[in-house]
Amino acid sequence: MMPLGMAGIGDVNTIKKITGRDDVRQHLAELGFVVGEEVRVVNELGGNLILSVKDSRIALDKTMAMRIMV
């Protein structure tokens, strides 16, 4: 397992675990980041990751991405 923030551009990974406080995990779940879901790193812009999850593109900052384990 590694944090999503360490994944390379174009990598497709399956979410294995989400760490952090309950409110943080809930927020990520509402965005579509749930265990078992596939997530792809589309690009990296200024410290933010552009991610593709459930047919949506979402920008997450690196600290949030580090809480998603793949």
Summary of the structure (lengths in Angstrom):
residues: 70
radius of gyration: 10.5
end to end distance: 5.4
largest distance: 29.1
contacts: 195
relative contact order: 0.32
helix: 23%
strand: 40%
